[in-house]
């Protein structure tokens, strides 16, 4: 089943996702389509990971895994999508968007989290997105560097 198409499965119309794998909010795609990286602040201790699969029919089930094996308890929500008339998106009307949120420690930078979507709308096999957390490093600047960057064109003498 190609992304974004309508199909009939056991006499039930299905709408497949436009992207064949779940999306993780705030995740930057790596070179692989199903792997991404989330940057977290160096001083944060916890971080929310939100996985979504939008505008599919029927709704999919989303699950989070630690290292791809251990299932994590997620807060999930399914909402129906009703689009305004005349949007030209009748395929996506009366579909469902599912989200699953987990809270993870920010210091687990070497661990992979996996969001997996299962259900008729994604086909016979499940699809998944792998996520890695990366801590941002703090940057340091001298007082003079900050002053000169906030007042471009002024000499050091004029900023004092």
N, C-alpha and C positions, 0 to 999 in steps of 0.2 A: 504494500500500500504506500503510495507516494504521499509526502507531507502536504496537508491542506486539501485533501480530496474527500469526497463523500463516497462511502461504500455501503453495501448492505451485508450484514453479518447475522445469520439466523433470523432473517426478516426484520432486523432492527437497523435503522439507518445509523451509520457511524460517521463521525467527522474526525479525521486524523489530524494531529498537530501540524502546524506549519513548520516547526522545527522538530526533527525526529528524536530529540532528547530533551530532558528537563532543563530549565533555565535556573541558574542560581543568581539571585539578585546581588549586584555589586561584584560579580566575579569577572575577571579579565581572561578572555580566551587565550590559551597557549597555542602552540602549533597544532595540537590535536583538537578536533571539534568537540570532543566529549570530555576535555580536561580544562580546568580553569584555576585561577589563583585569586584569592581574596587577601587584600592587604589590610592588616589591622595595626592600629596605633601601638607603638612600642610600650606605652604605659598602660594599656588596657589589660584586664584580667579575663574578661568574658566577651564573647562575640556571638551574635545571632546569625545563623545561616538560614536563609529562606529559599526554598526550592519551589518553583511554580511550573505548571503545565497549563497553558491557556487555550481556551476556546476549542475544546474537544467534546465529542459525544460518542458514547456515554462518558461520564467522569472517570478519570483514572485514579488509581491508588498510588500515593507517593510514600516512600519509606526512606529513612536515612540509615546509613550503616557506617560504623567506625572501621576503617581499614577494609571495607568491602565485605566484612563477615558478620560482625556483631551489630544487630539491629538496635538503634537508639530510639528512645521514646520521643516522639515529635508531636507538636501541637498542629493539627491539620484542620483545614477548612475547605469546603466546596461551595462555590457560589455559582448561581446560574447567570448566564450572560444573555441579556435581551438588548439588542441593538436598536437604535432609533430607526424609524421607517425611512426608506429612500437612501440608505447609506451604501447600497450596492454590495453589501456583505451578507446576503441572505444565507450563504453557506455557514457563516459563523453565528447566525442568530439562533437563540435557544440552545446554546451549547453550555459547557461548564468549564470553570477555571478552578484548579485545585492548588492549594499551597500547603507546605509542611515546613515548620520552623523548629530548629533545635538551637539550644544555647551551648556553646562549647568553650572550653578554656582557651584563651588566646596564646598560651605558651606551648601548645602542642603543634609546633611548626613542622615537625617531620612526619606527622600523621595525615593520612588521606581519608577524607570523608567522601561518601558516595551517596548521591540521591538517585533513587531508582523509581521509575514509573512503570506501573503494571496495569493492564486492562485491554479490553477489546480495541480501544481507539489507537493504541500503539502497536497493535499486531500481536502475533502469537508469542513473540519473545519480549522480554522487558527491555527498556532502554535506560541508560544511566549517564550521569555526569559526575566526574571525579573532581574533587575540590582539595586544594592545598592552601593552608594559611601561611602567610608571610608577614612577619613583623616589620613595620617601617622603622628605620633607624632615625634617632633624633639628629637634627642638624644643629650645628653651633655656628654662631657668627659674633663678631666683635661689635661693640657699640658703634664704632665708626662705620663698619660695613652696613649696618642696619640704617644708620642715618643717611649715608650716601645713596643707598638704594631707594630710600623713601623721599629723598630730595635730589633727584637727578639734575645735573647741571650746576649745582652749588658746590663750591669748594669746601674742604673741611673747616676752614676758618669761618665761612658764612653759616654753617650749621651749628656752631657753638654759641 
